[in-house]
Amino acid sequence: MTVATAKVRGPEFATLVVRNFITYGGADDKGIRPQIVSYAAAFGAGVTVASWEPNYPSLLTKGYQSVVTQAWVGVVIDGIAEFAPDMQRMLHKNKADEK
């Protein structure tokens, strides 16, 4: 199987999305909590940037756009972190097969 034919299965993709919005926390790492801080920071950053731009774009719109960007970028980064070992194994396996 090559990297181009590797497929992300539904449950694994759903885990990536869920992991972006809730995380394990606490001393025992068994409780779950929402990741509010990263999204609040993204919203605040969007509002701050909008306040500096000329013609005063909508602060709420810029904040919302920053939160949406945080969500999809988080899913992509989690996907890279999750599947990098599998892709590395596939690449090295293909190189070993060619020799």
Legacy VTK file of the C-alpha trace (Angstrom):
# vtk DataFile Version 3.0
C-alpha trace
ASCII
DATASET POLYDATA
POINTS 99 float
0.000 0.000 0.000
1.391 3.402 -0.903
0.772 6.689 0.844
-1.487 7.752 -2.016
-3.774 4.767 -1.419
-3.840 5.067 2.374
-7.350 5.818 3.607
-8.493 7.375 6.845
-11.226 5.287 8.367
-14.337 6.981 9.765
-13.800 6.277 13.468
-10.200 7.495 13.305
-11.255 10.734 11.608
-14.053 11.220 14.140
-11.500 10.814 16.928
-9.364 13.542 15.361
-12.299 15.931 15.283
-13.434 15.139 18.826
-9.881 15.434 20.175
-9.766 18.952 18.796
-12.718 20.040 20.966
-12.364 18.003 24.160
-9.299 16.740 25.954
-8.368 14.633 28.925
-7.429 16.575 32.008
-6.923 16.432 35.717
-4.340 14.675 37.822
-5.448 11.185 36.805
-6.009 11.991 33.099
-9.400 10.274 33.229
-11.696 13.291 33.202
-12.559 15.078 30.003
-12.920 18.808 29.577
-13.650 21.109 26.658
-10.754 22.975 25.082
-12.250 26.394 25.675
-8.983 28.277 26.141
-7.610 27.707 22.644
-10.874 28.808 21.036
-11.252 31.823 23.326
-7.677 32.820 22.453
-8.409 32.428 18.730
-11.519 34.580 19.085
-9.599 37.227 21.025
-6.819 37.238 18.430
-9.334 37.711 15.621
-11.021 40.583 17.439
-7.650 42.211 18.144
-6.577 41.959 14.514
-9.914 43.368 13.347
-9.551 46.356 15.667
-6.221 47.240 14.015
-7.437 46.944 10.425
-8.588 50.037 8.545
-12.300 50.510 7.832
-13.108 48.564 11.013
-14.294 45.156 9.801
-16.837 43.384 11.985
-15.144 42.329 15.206
-17.471 39.382 15.743
-16.998 38.153 12.180
-13.203 38.241 12.472
-13.381 36.480 15.842
-15.660 33.789 14.419
-13.380 33.300 11.414
-10.407 32.825 13.729
-12.268 30.184 15.742
-13.200 28.291 12.556
-9.588 28.456 11.378
-8.424 27.150 14.769
-10.825 24.211 14.432
-9.736 22.977 10.989
-6.043 23.645 11.560
-6.279 21.691 14.819
-7.857 18.717 13.032
-5.143 18.772 10.349
-2.333 18.941 12.925
-3.895 16.148 14.983
-4.163 14.088 11.787
-0.517 14.613 10.959
0.495 13.680 14.494
-1.755 10.615 14.491
-0.872 9.187 11.098
2.774 10.229 10.707
4.125 6.985 12.225
1.938 4.898 9.890
2.997 6.887 6.844
6.647 6.690 7.855
6.340 2.909 8.199
4.725 2.670 4.756
7.437 4.807 3.167
10.239 2.784 4.713
8.504 -0.471 3.782
8.269 0.651 0.150
11.973 1.551 0.121
12.861 -1.874 1.565
10.727 -3.594 -1.101
12.571 -1.758 -3.881
16.007 -3.026 -2.785
LINES 1 100
99 0 1 2 3 4 5 6 7 8 9 10 11 12 13 14 15 16 17 18 19 20 21 22 23 24 25 26 27 28 29 30 31 32 33 34 35 36 37 38 39 40 41 42 43 44 45 46 47 48 49 50 51 52 53 54 55 56 57 58 59 60 61 62 63 64 65 66 67 68 69 70 71 72 73 74 75 76 77 78 79 80 81 82 83 84 85 86 87 88 89 90 91 92 93 94 95 96 97 98
